Amino acid sequence: MNTNSRVVTLKIDDQDIGAQEDQTILEAARDHGIDIPTLCHLEGLSDVGACRLCLVEIKGQARLQAACVARVGEGLEVVTDSDRLRRYRRTIVEMLFAERNHVCAVCVSNGHCVLQNLAVELGMTHVHMPYLHGTHRVDASHERFVLDHNRCVLCSRCVRVCHEIEGAHVWDLLGRGVDTRVITDLNQPWGTSQTCTGCGKCVHVCPTGALTEKGKTVQEMSVDELKKRSQYLPYLTLMRGGRDEGGR
Protein backbone atom coordinates (compact mmCIF):
# COMPACT_ATOMS: atom_id res chain seq x y z
CA MET A 1 0.00 0.00 0.00
CA ASN A 2 1.29 3.48 -0.94
CA THR A 3 0.67 5.88 1.95
CA ASN A 4 0.92 8.80 -0.48
CA SER A 5 -1.99 7.59 -2.60
CA ARG A 6 -5.35 9.32 -2.61
CA VAL A 7 -7.96 8.36 -0.03
CA VAL A 8 -11.33 7.20 -1.36
CA THR A 9 -14.56 6.64 0.53
CA LEU A 10 -16.84 3.67 0.04
CA LYS A 11 -19.38 1.52 1.84
CA ILE A 12 -18.69 -2.07 2.88
CA ASP A 13 -21.70 -3.79 4.44
CA ASP A 14 -23.34 -0.39 4.95
CA GLN A 15 -20.29 0.83 6.86
CA ASP A 16 -18.67 4.06 5.61
CA ILE A 17 -14.93 3.58 5.37
CA GLY A 18 -11.90 5.30 3.92
CA ALA A 19 -9.17 3.46 2.02
CA GLN A 20 -6.10 4.17 -0.05
CA GLU A 21 -6.97 4.08 -3.75
CA ASP A 22 -4.37 1.36 -4.43
CA GLN A 23 -5.86 -1.01 -1.84
CA THR A 24 -7.96 -4.03 -2.67
CA ILE A 25 -11.44 -4.47 -1.26
CA LEU A 26 -10.09 -7.32 0.88
CA GLU A 27 -7.38 -5.12 2.40
CA ALA A 28 -9.80 -2.28 3.08
CA ALA A 29 -12.34 -4.62 4.64
CA ARG A 30 -9.80 -6.26 6.95
CA ASP A 31 -8.39 -2.87 7.96
CA HIS A 32 -11.87 -2.11 9.31
CA GLY A 33 -12.48 -5.45 11.00
CA ILE A 34 -14.69 -6.90 8.26
CA ASP A 35 -13.85 -10.55 7.64
CA ILE A 36 -13.98 -12.06 4.16
CA PRO A 37 -13.06 -15.77 3.84
CA THR A 38 -10.00 -16.60 1.73
CA LEU A 39 -7.96 -19.64 0.79
CA CYS A 40 -5.40 -18.68 -1.87
CA HIS A 41 -4.70 -15.26 -0.31
CA LEU A 42 -1.75 -14.95 2.06
CA GLU A 43 -0.26 -11.72 3.34
CA GLY A 44 3.20 -11.25 1.85
CA LEU A 45 2.35 -12.88 -1.47
CA SER A 46 0.76 -11.45 -4.61
CA ASP A 47 -2.94 -12.15 -5.14
CA VAL A 48 -4.27 -14.18 -8.06
CA GLY A 49 -7.97 -14.67 -7.24
CA ALA A 50 -7.68 -18.43 -7.68
CA CYS A 51 -10.02 -19.82 -5.03
CA ARG A 52 -12.91 -17.33 -5.51
CA LEU A 53 -13.93 -17.65 -1.85
CA CYS A 54 -13.54 -13.91 -1.33
CA LEU A 55 -16.28 -13.09 -3.86
CA VAL A 56 -18.26 -9.97 -2.99
CA GLU A 57 -21.24 -8.12 -4.45
CA ILE A 58 -20.71 -4.60 -5.80
CA LYS A 59 -23.76 -2.43 -6.37
CA GLY A 60 -24.39 -1.88 -10.07
CA GLN A 61 -22.30 -4.87 -11.17
CA ALA A 62 -24.02 -8.12 -12.10
CA ARG A 63 -20.93 -10.26 -11.71
CA LEU A 64 -19.43 -11.14 -8.36
CA GLN A 65 -15.89 -9.86 -7.86
CA ALA A 66 -12.91 -11.41 -6.07
CA ALA A 67 -12.12 -9.02 -3.22
CA CYS A 68 -8.42 -9.93 -3.17
CA VAL A 69 -7.83 -8.46 -6.65
CA ALA A 70 -10.68 -5.94 -7.04
CA ARG A 71 -9.59 -2.41 -6.17
CA VAL A 72 -11.53 0.02 -4.04
CA GLY A 73 -13.14 3.00 -5.73
CA GLU A 74 -14.83 6.23 -4.79
CA GLY A 75 -18.47 5.62 -3.92
CA LEU A 76 -18.41 1.82 -4.25
CA GLU A 77 -21.05 -0.05 -2.28
CA VAL A 78 -19.83 -3.54 -1.39
CA VAL A 79 -21.62 -6.46 0.27
CA THR A 80 -19.40 -9.16 1.75
CA ASP A 81 -22.05 -11.34 3.41
CA SER A 82 -25.39 -12.39 1.92
CA ASP A 83 -27.37 -15.56 1.32
CA ARG A 84 -26.11 -15.60 -2.26
CA LEU A 85 -22.46 -15.28 -1.24
CA ARG A 86 -22.74 -17.87 1.51
CA ARG A 87 -24.29 -20.29 -0.99
CA TYR A 88 -21.54 -19.69 -3.52
CA ARG A 89 -18.80 -20.10 -0.93
CA ARG A 90 -20.20 -23.36 0.45
CA THR A 91 -20.48 -24.71 -3.08
CA ILE A 92 -16.87 -23.80 -3.83
CA VAL A 93 -15.63 -25.58 -0.70
CA GLU A 94 -17.81 -28.61 -1.47
CA MET A 95 -16.33 -28.76 -4.97
CA LEU A 96 -12.81 -28.69 -3.54
CA PHE A 97 -13.66 -31.60 -1.25
CA ALA A 98 -15.30 -33.54 -4.09
CA GLU A 99 -12.56 -32.98 -6.65
CA ARG A 100 -9.79 -34.76 -4.75
CA ASN A 101 -9.51 -36.95 -1.68
CA HIS A 102 -9.74 -34.77 1.41
CA VAL A 103 -10.40 -37.31 4.14
CA CYS A 104 -9.83 -35.22 7.26
CA ALA A 105 -9.81 -38.13 9.71
CA VAL A 106 -6.63 -39.62 8.21
CA CYS A 107 -4.92 -36.37 7.17
CA VAL A 108 -1.77 -35.15 8.93
CA SER A 109 -3.20 -31.60 8.89
CA ASN A 110 -6.49 -32.56 10.58
CA GLY A 111 -7.29 -29.73 12.98
CA HIS A 112 -4.75 -27.40 11.37
CA CYS A 113 -6.16 -27.12 7.86
CA VAL A 114 -7.47 -23.93 6.26
CA LEU A 115 -9.85 -25.87 4.00
CA GLN A 116 -11.27 -27.80 6.95
CA ASN A 117 -11.71 -24.59 8.96
CA LEU A 118 -13.51 -22.92 6.06
CA ALA A 119 -15.91 -25.85 5.77
CA VAL A 120 -16.82 -25.44 9.44
CA GLU A 121 -17.13 -21.64 9.25
CA LEU A 122 -19.34 -21.82 6.15
CA GLY A 123 -21.65 -24.42 7.70
CA MET A 124 -20.80 -27.20 5.27
CA THR A 125 -22.27 -30.40 6.72
CA HIS A 126 -21.78 -32.70 3.72
CA VAL A 127 -20.96 -32.68 0.02
CA HIS A 128 -23.98 -32.52 -2.28
CA MET A 129 -22.16 -33.48 -5.48
CA PRO A 130 -20.55 -36.76 -6.58
CA TYR A 131 -16.97 -37.33 -5.52
CA LEU A 132 -14.52 -37.76 -8.38
CA HIS A 133 -12.39 -40.14 -6.28
CA GLY A 134 -9.34 -39.27 -8.33
CA THR A 135 -6.19 -41.22 -7.67
CA HIS A 136 -3.20 -38.94 -7.81
CA ARG A 137 0.38 -39.89 -7.15
CA VAL A 138 2.31 -39.00 -4.01
CA ASP A 139 5.78 -37.58 -4.65
CA ALA A 140 8.02 -38.67 -1.78
CA SER A 141 11.26 -38.31 -3.76
CA HIS A 142 12.45 -35.30 -1.74
CA GLU A 143 14.63 -36.17 1.25
CA ARG A 144 12.73 -33.84 3.60
CA PHE A 145 9.25 -33.25 2.20
CA VAL A 146 6.26 -35.02 0.64
CA LEU A 147 3.85 -33.79 -2.03
CA ASP A 148 0.40 -35.42 -2.00
CA HIS A 149 -1.59 -34.29 -5.04
CA ASN A 150 -4.71 -35.85 -3.54
CA ARG A 151 -4.84 -33.06 -0.94
CA CYS A 152 -3.84 -30.14 -3.17
CA VAL A 153 -6.44 -27.38 -3.76
CA LEU A 154 -4.39 -25.57 -6.44
CA CYS A 155 -4.19 -22.36 -4.43
CA SER A 156 -0.73 -21.69 -5.98
CA ARG A 157 0.69 -20.47 -2.67
CA CYS A 158 3.72 -22.75 -3.13
CA VAL A 159 4.28 -21.39 -6.66
CA ARG A 160 4.16 -17.78 -5.50
CA VAL A 161 6.27 -18.12 -2.36
CA CYS A 162 9.00 -19.96 -4.25
CA HIS A 163 8.99 -17.34 -7.01
CA GLU A 164 8.43 -14.16 -5.02
CA ILE A 165 10.17 -14.84 -1.69
CA GLU A 166 12.77 -17.56 -2.27
CA GLY A 167 13.46 -16.70 -5.91
CA ALA A 168 14.06 -20.36 -6.82
CA HIS A 169 11.16 -20.75 -9.31
CA VAL A 170 10.81 -24.48 -8.57
CA TRP A 171 7.01 -24.73 -8.70
CA ASP A 172 4.50 -24.24 -11.48
CA LEU A 173 1.03 -25.40 -12.59
CA LEU A 174 0.45 -27.94 -15.36
CA GLY A 175 -2.79 -28.91 -17.10
CA ARG A 176 -6.31 -27.53 -17.23
CA GLY A 177 -9.50 -28.06 -15.23
CA VAL A 178 -9.61 -31.14 -13.03
CA ASP A 179 -6.34 -32.33 -14.58
CA THR A 180 -4.39 -29.34 -13.25
CA ARG A 181 -1.63 -30.08 -10.75
CA VAL A 182 1.43 -28.45 -9.26
CA ILE A 183 4.76 -29.56 -10.67
CA THR A 184 8.43 -29.01 -9.94
CA ASP A 185 11.16 -28.33 -12.51
CA LEU A 186 9.13 -28.90 -15.69
CA ASN A 187 7.35 -31.95 -14.29
CA GLN A 188 10.36 -33.73 -12.81
CA PRO A 189 10.24 -35.51 -9.40
CA TRP A 190 10.70 -33.04 -6.56
CA GLY A 191 13.70 -34.92 -5.23
CA THR A 192 15.62 -34.50 -8.51
CA SER A 193 15.16 -30.71 -8.59
CA GLN A 194 18.35 -28.81 -9.25
CA THR A 195 16.84 -25.50 -8.13
CA CYS A 196 15.03 -26.44 -4.89
CA THR A 197 16.92 -25.05 -1.88
CA GLY A 198 15.00 -27.18 0.62
CA CYS A 199 13.97 -24.04 2.53
CA GLY A 200 10.48 -25.40 3.30
CA LYS A 201 8.63 -22.13 2.65
CA CYS A 202 6.29 -23.90 0.24
CA VAL A 203 5.42 -26.47 2.91
CA HIS A 204 4.59 -23.88 5.54
CA VAL A 205 2.33 -21.80 3.28
CA CYS A 206 0.36 -24.82 2.02
CA PRO A 207 -3.16 -24.53 3.51
CA THR A 208 -3.86 -28.28 3.49
CA GLY A 209 -1.96 -31.54 3.92
CA ALA A 210 -0.66 -31.51 0.34
CA LEU A 211 2.85 -30.45 1.35
CA THR A 212 4.20 -31.92 4.56
CA GLU A 213 7.50 -32.77 6.23
CA LYS A 214 8.94 -36.25 6.41
CA GLY A 215 10.44 -38.09 9.30
CA LYS A 216 7.71 -38.44 11.92
CA THR A 217 4.37 -40.15 12.20
CA VAL A 218 1.34 -38.14 13.28
CA GLN A 219 1.49 -39.79 16.70
CA GLU A 220 5.11 -38.71 17.20
CA MET A 221 4.50 -35.09 16.24
CA SER A 222 3.44 -32.52 18.79
CA VAL A 223 0.48 -30.23 18.12
CA ASP A 224 2.88 -27.32 17.62
CA GLU A 225 4.86 -29.24 14.99
CA LEU A 226 1.70 -29.94 13.01
CA LYS A 227 1.02 -26.21 12.64
CA LYS A 228 2.42 -24.66 9.49
CA ARG A 229 4.16 -21.34 9.93
CA SER A 230 3.25 -18.78 7.30
CA GLN A 231 3.41 -15.71 9.57
CA TYR A 232 7.01 -14.95 8.62
CA LEU A 233 6.05 -13.98 5.05
CA PRO A 234 5.18 -10.30 5.66
CA TYR A 235 8.51 -9.93 7.50
CA LEU A 236 10.47 -11.61 4.71
CA THR A 237 8.75 -9.43 2.12
CA LEU A 238 9.60 -6.29 4.09
CA MET A 239 13.25 -7.33 4.53
CA ARG A 240 13.56 -8.22 0.86
CA GLY A 241 12.19 -4.81 -0.12
CA GLY A 242 14.71 -3.09 2.12
CA ARG A 243 17.54 -5.17 0.72
CA ASP A 244 16.53 -4.40 -2.87
CA GLU A 245 16.36 -0.67 -2.17
CA GLY A 246 19.71 -0.71 -0.40
CA GLY A 247 21.37 -2.51 -3.27
CA ARG A 248 20.34 0.03 -5.89
BASE-924416 format. One record per residue (C-alpha): residue number from 1; residue in one letter; y, x, z. Coordinates in Angstrom, 3 decimals, always signed. Layout:
REM residues N
NUM; a; Y; X; Z
...
This chain:
REM residues 248
1; m; +0.000; +0.000; +0.000
2; n; +3.479; +1.285; -0.941
3; t; +5.884; +0.671; +1.951
4; n; +8.798; +0.920; -0.479
5; s; +7.590; -1.990; -2.603
6; r; +9.316; -5.350; -2.609
7; v; +8.361; -7.964; -0.025
8; v; +7.203; -11.328; -1.363
9; t; +6.642; -14.559; +0.532
10; l; +3.673; -16.840; +0.041
11; k; +1.515; -19.378; +1.837
12; i; -2.072; -18.693; +2.884
13; d; -3.791; -21.698; +4.443
14; d; -0.389; -23.339; +4.952
15; q; +0.834; -20.291; +6.859
16; d; +4.057; -18.667; +5.606
17; i; +3.581; -14.929; +5.372
18; g; +5.298; -11.897; +3.924
19; a; +3.458; -9.174; +2.021
20; q; +4.172; -6.096; -0.054
21; e; +4.083; -6.965; -3.745
22; d; +1.358; -4.372; -4.433
23; q; -1.007; -5.864; -1.837
24; t; -4.033; -7.955; -2.675
25; i; -4.468; -11.439; -1.263
26; l; -7.318; -10.086; +0.875
27; e; -5.120; -7.377; +2.396
28; a; -2.277; -9.800; +3.076
29; a; -4.622; -12.342; +4.643
30; r; -6.255; -9.799; +6.951
31; d; -2.869; -8.393; +7.961
32; h; -2.109; -11.868; +9.308
33; g; -5.452; -12.481; +11.005
34; i; -6.899; -14.688; +8.264
35; d; -10.546; -13.851; +7.641
36; i; -12.061; -13.979; +4.160
37; p; -15.766; -13.062; +3.840
38; t; -16.597; -10.005; +1.727
39; l; -19.645; -7.956; +0.789
40; c; -18.676; -5.397; -1.867
41; h; -15.257; -4.704; -0.310
42; l; -14.953; -1.753; +2.065
43; e; -11.717; -0.263; +3.341
44; g; -11.253; +3.199; +1.853
45; l; -12.877; +2.347; -1.471
46; s; -11.455; +0.759; -4.614
47; d; -12.148; -2.938; -5.143
48; v; -14.183; -4.273; -8.056
49; g; -14.668; -7.972; -7.245
50; a; -18.430; -7.682; -7.684
51; c; -19.820; -10.024; -5.032
52; r; -17.329; -12.915; -5.505
53; l; -17.649; -13.931; -1.853
54; c; -13.910; -13.542; -1.334
55; l; -13.087; -16.276; -3.863
56; v; -9.968; -18.264; -2.991
57; e; -8.122; -21.236; -4.447
58; i; -4.600; -20.710; -5.801
59; k; -2.427; -23.760; -6.371
60; g; -1.879; -24.386; -10.075
61; q; -4.870; -22.300; -11.165
62; a; -8.119; -24.023; -12.097
63; r; -10.262; -20.926; -11.714
64; l; -11.136; -19.433; -8.363
65; q; -9.856; -15.888; -7.861
66; a; -11.414; -12.910; -6.068
67; a; -9.022; -12.120; -3.222
68; c; -9.930; -8.419; -3.166
69; v; -8.463; -7.829; -6.650
70; a; -5.936; -10.679; -7.041
71; r; -2.408; -9.595; -6.167
72; v; +0.022; -11.533; -4.035
73; g; +3.004; -13.137; -5.730
74; e; +6.233; -14.829; -4.791
75; g; +5.623; -18.472; -3.918
76; l; +1.822; -18.406; -4.254
77; e; -0.055; -21.048; -2.278
78; v; -3.545; -19.832; -1.387
79; v; -6.457; -21.622; +0.267
80; t; -9.164; -19.402; +1.752
81; d; -11.343; -22.046; +3.406
82; s; -12.388; -25.386; +1.923
83; d; -15.559; -27.369; +1.319
84; r; -15.595; -26.114; -2.257
85; l; -15.276; -22.462; -1.237
86; r; -17.873; -22.737; +1.514
87; r; -20.290; -24.293; -0.989
88; y; -19.690; -21.536; -3.523
89; r; -20.105; -18.801; -0.928
90; r; -23.359; -20.198; +0.452
91; t; -24.710; -20.484; -3.082
92; i; -23.800; -16.869; -3.829
93; v; -25.576; -15.633; -0.697
94; e; -28.613; -17.806; -1.467
95; m; -28.764; -16.328; -4.973
96; l; -28.694; -12.808; -3.538
97; f; -31.604; -13.662; -1.248
98; a; -33.541; -15.304; -4.093
99; e; -32.975; -12.560; -6.652
100; r; -34.756; -9.795; -4.751
101; n; -36.954; -9.510; -1.680
102; h; -34.769; -9.738; +1.413
103; v; -37.315; -10.400; +4.138
104; c; -35.220; -9.829; +7.261
105; a; -38.128; -9.807; +9.711
106; v; -39.618; -6.630; +8.209
107; c; -36.371; -4.919; +7.174
108; v; -35.150; -1.768; +8.929
109; s; -31.603; -3.201; +8.886
110; n; -32.562; -6.487; +10.577
111; g; -29.731; -7.294; +12.984
112; h; -27.398; -4.755; +11.371
113; c; -27.119; -6.158; +7.859
114; v; -23.932; -7.469; +6.255
115; l; -25.867; -9.853; +4.003
116; q; -27.796; -11.273; +6.954
117; n; -24.592; -11.714; +8.962
118; l; -22.924; -13.507; +6.059
119; a; -25.854; -15.914; +5.769
120; v; -25.443; -16.824; +9.438
121; e; -21.644; -17.131; +9.246
122; l; -21.823; -19.343; +6.155
123; g; -24.424; -21.648; +7.698
124; m; -27.204; -20.799; +5.270
125; t; -30.404; -22.268; +6.723
126; h; -32.703; -21.777; +3.723
127; v; -32.676; -20.959; +0.024
128; h; -32.520; -23.980; -2.279
129; m; -33.476; -22.156; -5.483
130; p; -36.757; -20.545; -6.578
131; y; -37.332; -16.968; -5.515
132; l; -37.762; -14.521; -8.381
133; h; -40.139; -12.393; -6.278
134; g; -39.275; -9.339; -8.332
135; t; -41.221; -6.193; -7.672
136; h; -38.940; -3.196; -7.807
137; r; -39.886; +0.383; -7.151
138; v; -38.996; +2.314; -4.009
139; d; -37.576; +5.778; -4.654
140; a; -38.674; +8.024; -1.780
141; s; -38.306; +11.258; -3.759
142; h; -35.296; +12.452; -1.737
143; e; -36.170; +14.627; +1.252
144; r; -33.840; +12.735; +3.599
145; f; -33.251; +9.252; +2.201
146; v; -35.017; +6.259; +0.635
147; l; -33.787; +3.848; -2.034
148; d; -35.421; +0.404; -2.001
149; h; -34.290; -1.586; -5.039
150; n; -35.846; -4.715; -3.537
151; r; -33.059; -4.841; -0.943
152; c; -30.139; -3.845; -3.171
153; v; -27.380; -6.437; -3.758
154; l; -25.569; -4.394; -6.443
155; c; -22.358; -4.190; -4.429
156; s; -21.692; -0.729; -5.976
157; r; -20.475; +0.694; -2.667
158; c; -22.747; +3.718; -3.134
159; v; -21.389; +4.276; -6.659
160; r; -17.780; +4.159; -5.499
161; v; -18.116; +6.267; -2.355
162; c; -19.960; +8.998; -4.254
163; h; -17.343; +8.989; -7.013
164; e; -14.160; +8.430; -5.022
165; i; -14.843; +10.170; -1.694
166; e; -17.558; +12.766; -2.273
167; g; -16.696; +13.460; -5.913
168; a; -20.355; +14.055; -6.817
169; h; -20.752; +11.164; -9.312
170; v; -24.481; +10.809; -8.571
171; w; -24.735; +7.006; -8.695
172; d; -24.237; +4.496; -11.480
173; l; -25.403; +1.032; -12.587
174; l; -27.943; +0.453; -15.360
175; g; -28.913; -2.791; -17.104
176; r; -27.526; -6.312; -17.230
177; g; -28.063; -9.504; -15.234
178; v; -31.142; -9.610; -13.025
179; d; -32.330; -6.338; -14.585
180; t; -29.342; -4.394; -13.249
181; r; -30.084; -1.633; -10.746
182; v; -28.445; +1.430; -9.263
183; i; -29.557; +4.759; -10.674
184; t; -29.011; +8.430; -9.940
185; d; -28.328; +11.158; -12.510
186; l; -28.901; +9.132; -15.695
187; n; -31.953; +7.350; -14.285
188; q; -33.727; +10.356; -12.806
189; p; -35.511; +10.243; -9.399
190; w; -33.036; +10.701; -6.562
191; g; -34.918; +13.703; -5.230
192; t; -34.495; +15.617; -8.505
193; s; -30.713; +15.156; -8.595
194; q; -28.807; +18.354; -9.250
195; t; -25.505; +16.840; -8.134
196; c; -26.439; +15.025; -4.888
197; t; -25.054; +16.923; -1.883
198; g; -27.182; +15.002; +0.623
199; c; -24.043; +13.967; +2.533
200; g; -25.395; +10.484; +3.297
201; k; -22.135; +8.629; +2.652
202; c; -23.904; +6.288; +0.236
203; v; -26.465; +5.423; +2.905
204; h; -23.875; +4.590; +5.541
205; v; -21.797; +2.331; +3.278
206; c; -24.818; +0.360; +2.023
207; p; -24.531; -3.159; +3.513
208; t; -28.278; -3.864; +3.493
209; g; -31.540; -1.958; +3.915
210; a; -31.506; -0.664; +0.344
211; l; -30.452; +2.849; +1.354
212; t; -31.921; +4.205; +4.562
213; e; -32.772; +7.504; +6.231
214; k; -36.253; +8.937; +6.408
215; g; -38.085; +10.442; +9.303
216; k; -38.443; +7.709; +11.917
217; t; -40.147; +4.374; +12.202
218; v; -38.141; +1.342; +13.281
219; q; -39.794; +1.489; +16.703
220; e; -38.710; +5.112; +17.197
221; m; -35.092; +4.498; +16.237
222; s; -32.517; +3.437; +18.788
223; v; -30.228; +0.483; +18.116
224; d; -27.318; +2.879; +17.616
225; e; -29.245; +4.859; +14.992
226; l; -29.935; +1.703; +13.014
227; k; -26.205; +1.022; +12.640
228; k; -24.661; +2.416; +9.494
229; r; -21.338; +4.156; +9.929
230; s; -18.777; +3.247; +7.297
231; q; -15.714; +3.412; +9.569
232; y; -14.945; +7.006; +8.617
233; l; -13.976; +6.055; +5.053
234; p; -10.302; +5.184; +5.658
235; y; -9.934; +8.510; +7.503
236; l; -11.610; +10.474; +4.710
237; t; -9.426; +8.747; +2.122
238; l; -6.291; +9.603; +4.095
239; m; -7.330; +13.249; +4.533
240; r; -8.221; +13.559; +0.859
241; g; -4.810; +12.187; -0.118
242; g; -3.087; +14.707; +2.123
243; r; -5.174; +17.541; +0.722
244; d; -4.398; +16.534; -2.866
245; e; -0.672; +16.356; -2.174
246; g; -0.714; +19.706; -0.395
247; g; -2.505; +21.369; -3.271
248; r; +0.032; +20.342; -5.888
